[in-house]
Amino acid sequence: MAEMEIEMRTLLEGLQQTVGENSVVSKESVYPAFERLGEVHLAACGEQRLGVARQRILEVLEDWMRRLDELSPFLQVGDDSPHFDAPDLEDYEGPAIPDDLEAMESVSGAQRVSPADSPAREELALRGFCPVALVRRGGLLRRGDASLGCVRVGDATFTLSSAKARDLFAASPGEYRKGVAAAVRKEPFLAKLLGLLATLPWANVSNVTSITRERLSCDFGIQTPTHFEECHIDVDYEWNVWALRRRALELANLRGKATHSCQTHLSHFRRDGNTQVWRPKAASVQTPFNKGQCMPRRLRYVAGLRGGPDVKMRVVSLQLDVGQPHQY
């Protein structure tokens, strides 16, 4: 920052000497200095913002350091003692601890590996985390100690956090591997951390999202109106001031006028009108018989519903011609 201030002061002094009291100065001698002055100014502003950000970070760190100084005695003892022993594994839930660990180890098929033959951390199962601590302490992640040796089960090599955890895992590796799978099923985010995505396909998020990768298609239509109807247009609105003035004068003139007529309110009820009507001609037509214009009426009823045993029920159908004169 000090170097930038010195360079800016030097550029300003040079420009002042170049321009001075001259009314005309060539741009070839002034423009490069102005451009360099702008670059230095922008760099100084960026350095100032960076310094402000660093100052804020230092204030936050000082606050945290002040809080760390006020830790409880238990945490201070834990920080001061690097060989602080964790609680016993028997106090936590998990597979039952067998009485004879050596006999169970010979049956389980687990093989101990010396610290000298321990593989690299990248080749370890669970990426070097202790399976016993993960199962017996409710998902606690603790790094295995390779100096205690490893336990090989099949093609997988495990490191344990303590000697007792190593003996427990060697006695029953299958139970602890099932416990690890149960812990991962309970907390799926452990699958990627422990490197179990290949062995547990259900924990891989990509397999779930691959189902929804296919695009969904649907048919839809859009209709654009050709003639928009403006519903907020006032047709009676007049923007011309002179037209408004003319309308006001017309209304003022109407208020001063009176209508004269010889008619009254009831004169439309008293009027004479003549209407000529052509009456129909009196004519007679002689026909052989009289006939009505109605359709024949068909009736159908059931007879013989009442009477003795010898009376039989029958259906009677009638057709009545309404236009016949004998029916009246």
Contacts in CASP RR format, 6 or more apart in sequence:
PFRMAT RR
TARGET T0000
AUTHOR 0000-0000-0000
METHOD contacts of the structure
MODEL  1
MAEMEIEMRTLLEGLQQTVGENSVVSKESVYPAFERLGEVHLAACGEQRL
GVARQRILEVLEDWMRRLDELSPFLQVGDDSPHFDAPDLEDYEGPAIPDD
LEAMESVSGAQRVSPADSPAREELALRGFCPVALVRRGGLLRRGDASLGC
VRVGDATFTLSSAKARDLFAASPGEYRKGVAAAVRKEPFLAKLLGLLATL
PWANVSNVTSITRERLSCDFGIQTPTHFEECHIDVDYEWNVWALRRRALE
LANLRGKATHSCQTHLSHFRRDGNTQVWRPKAASVQTPFNKGQCMPRRLR
YVAGLRGGPDVKMRVVSLQLDVGQPHQY
1 44 0 8 1.000
1 47 0 8 1.000
1 48 0 8 1.000
4 40 0 8 1.000
4 43 0 8 1.000
4 44 0 8 1.000
4 47 0 8 1.000
5 44 0 8 1.000
7 40 0 8 1.000
8 37 0 8 1.000
8 40 0 8 1.000
8 41 0 8 1.000
8 44 0 8 1.000
11 33 0 8 1.000
11 36 0 8 1.000
11 37 0 8 1.000
11 40 0 8 1.000
12 37 0 8 1.000
14 33 0 8 1.000
15 30 0 8 1.000
15 33 0 8 1.000
15 34 0 8 1.000
15 37 0 8 1.000
18 25 0 8 1.000
18 29 0 8 1.000
18 30 0 8 1.000
18 33 0 8 1.000
19 25 0 8 1.000
19 30 0 8 1.000
71 79 0 8 1.000
77 84 0 8 1.000
78 84 0 8 1.000
86 162 0 8 1.000
89 97 0 8 1.000
89 132 0 8 1.000
89 136 0 8 1.000
89 137 0 8 1.000
89 162 0 8 1.000
89 164 0 8 1.000
89 165 0 8 1.000
89 168 0 8 1.000
90 97 0 8 1.000
92 136 0 8 1.000
92 137 0 8 1.000
92 138 0 8 1.000
93 136 0 8 1.000
93 138 0 8 1.000
94 135 0 8 1.000
94 136 0 8 1.000
94 179 0 8 1.000
95 135 0 8 1.000
95 172 0 8 1.000
95 175 0 8 1.000
95 176 0 8 1.000
95 179 0 8 1.000
97 168 0 8 1.000
98 104 0 8 1.000
98 171 0 8 1.000
98 172 0 8 1.000
101 167 0 8 1.000
101 168 0 8 1.000
101 170 0 8 1.000
101 171 0 8 1.000
104 171 0 8 1.000
104 172 0 8 1.000
105 167 0 8 1.000
105 170 0 8 1.000
105 171 0 8 1.000
108 153 0 8 1.000
108 170 0 8 1.000
108 171 0 8 1.000
108 172 0 8 1.000
108 173 0 8 1.000
108 174 0 8 1.000
109 153 0 8 1.000
109 173 0 8 1.000
110 151 0 8 1.000
110 152 0 8 1.000
110 153 0 8 1.000
110 169 0 8 1.000
110 170 0 8 1.000
110 171 0 8 1.000
110 173 0 8 1.000
111 151 0 8 1.000
111 152 0 8 1.000
111 153 0 8 1.000
112 149 0 8 1.000
112 150 0 8 1.000
112 151 0 8 1.000
112 152 0 8 1.000
112 166 0 8 1.000
112 170 0 8 1.000
113 149 0 8 1.000
113 150 0 8 1.000
113 151 0 8 1.000
113 152 0 8 1.000
113 157 0 8 1.000
114 149 0 8 1.000
115 146 0 8 1.000
115 147 0 8 1.000
115 148 0 8 1.000
115 149 0 8 1.000
115 150 0 8 1.000
118 146 0 8 1.000
118 149 0 8 1.000
118 150 0 8 1.000
118 157 0 8 1.000
118 159 0 8 1.000
119 150 0 8 1.000
119 157 0 8 1.000
121 127 0 8 1.000
121 128 0 8 1.000
121 146 0 8 1.000
123 157 0 8 1.000
124 150 0 8 1.000
124 157 0 8 1.000
124 158 0 8 1.000
124 159 0 8 1.000
125 156 0 8 1.000
125 157 0 8 1.000
125 158 0 8 1.000
126 134 0 8 1.000
126 158 0 8 1.000
126 180 0 8 1.000
126 194 0 8 1.000
126 195 0 8 1.000
126 196 0 8 1.000
127 193 0 8 1.000
127 194 0 8 1.000
127 195 0 8 1.000
128 143 0 8 1.000
128 144 0 8 1.000
128 158 0 8 1.000
128 159 0 8 1.000
129 141 0 8 1.000
129 142 0 8 1.000
129 143 0 8 1.000
129 144 0 8 1.000
129 194 0 8 1.000
130 142 0 8 1.000
130 143 0 8 1.000
130 144 0 8 1.000
130 158 0 8 1.000
130 159 0 8 1.000
130 160 0 8 1.000
130 161 0 8 1.000
130 165 0 8 1.000
131 158 0 8 1.000
131 160 0 8 1.000
131 169 0 8 1.000
131 176 0 8 1.000
131 177 0 8 1.000
131 179 0 8 1.000
131 180 0 8 1.000
132 160 0 8 1.000
132 161 0 8 1.000
132 165 0 8 1.000
132 168 0 8 1.000
132 169 0 8 1.000
132 176 0 8 1.000
133 139 0 8 1.000
133 140 0 8 1.000
133 141 0 8 1.000
133 142 0 8 1.000
133 161 0 8 1.000
133 165 0 8 1.000
134 140 0 8 1.000
134 141 0 8 1.000
134 142 0 8 1.000
134 179 0 8 1.000
134 180 0 8 1.000
134 183 0 8 1.000
135 176 0 8 1.000
135 179 0 8 1.000
135 180 0 8 1.000
135 183 0 8 1.000
138 183 0 8 1.000
139 183 0 8 1.000
139 187 0 8 1.000
139 190 0 8 1.000
141 190 0 8 1.000
141 193 0 8 1.000
142 161 0 8 1.000
143 159 0 8 1.000
143 161 0 8 1.000
144 159 0 8 1.000
144 160 0 8 1.000
144 161 0 8 1.000
145 159 0 8 1.000
145 160 0 8 1.000
145 161 0 8 1.000
145 162 0 8 1.000
146 159 0 8 1.000
148 159 0 8 1.000
148 160 0 8 1.000
148 162 0 8 1.000
148 163 0 8 1.000
148 166 0 8 1.000
149 159 0 8 1.000
149 160 0 8 1.000
149 166 0 8 1.000
150 157 0 8 1.000
150 158 0 8 1.000
150 159 0 8 1.000
150 160 0 8 1.000
151 157 0 8 1.000
151 158 0 8 1.000
151 160 0 8 1.000
151 166 0 8 1.000
151 169 0 8 1.000
151 170 0 8 1.000
151 173 0 8 1.000
152 158 0 8 1.000
153 173 0 8 1.000
153 174 0 8 1.000
153 177 0 8 1.000
158 169 0 8 1.000
158 173 0 8 1.000
160 166 0 8 1.000
160 169 0 8 1.000
168 176 0 8 1.000
169 176 0 8 1.000
180 194 0 8 1.000
180 196 0 8 1.000
181 200 0 8 1.000
183 190 0 8 1.000
184 190 0 8 1.000
184 191 0 8 1.000
184 194 0 8 1.000
184 196 0 8 1.000
184 200 0 8 1.000
184 203 0 8 1.000
185 203 0 8 1.000
188 203 0 8 1.000
190 196 0 8 1.000
191 197 0 8 1.000
191 200 0 8 1.000
191 203 0 8 1.000
191 204 0 8 1.000
192 203 0 8 1.000
196 203 0 8 1.000
197 203 0 8 1.000
197 204 0 8 1.000
201 207 0 8 1.000
238 244 0 8 1.000
238 247 0 8 1.000
290 323 0 8 1.000
290 325 0 8 1.000
291 323 0 8 1.000
292 322 0 8 1.000
292 323 0 8 1.000
293 323 0 8 1.000
294 322 0 8 1.000
294 323 0 8 1.000
295 322 0 8 1.000
296 319 0 8 1.000
296 320 0 8 1.000
296 321 0 8 1.000
296 322 0 8 1.000
297 319 0 8 1.000
297 320 0 8 1.000
297 321 0 8 1.000
297 322 0 8 1.000
298 317 0 8 1.000
298 318 0 8 1.000
298 319 0 8 1.000
298 320 0 8 1.000
299 317 0 8 1.000
299 318 0 8 1.000
299 319 0 8 1.000
299 320 0 8 1.000
300 315 0 8 1.000
300 316 0 8 1.000
300 317 0 8 1.000
300 318 0 8 1.000
301 315 0 8 1.000
301 316 0 8 1.000
302 313 0 8 1.000
302 314 0 8 1.000
302 315 0 8 1.000
302 316 0 8 1.000
303 313 0 8 1.000
303 314 0 8 1.000
303 315 0 8 1.000
303 316 0 8 1.000
304 311 0 8 1.000
304 312 0 8 1.000
304 313 0 8 1.000
304 314 0 8 1.000
305 313 0 8 1.000
320 327 0 8 1.000
321 327 0 8 1.000
END
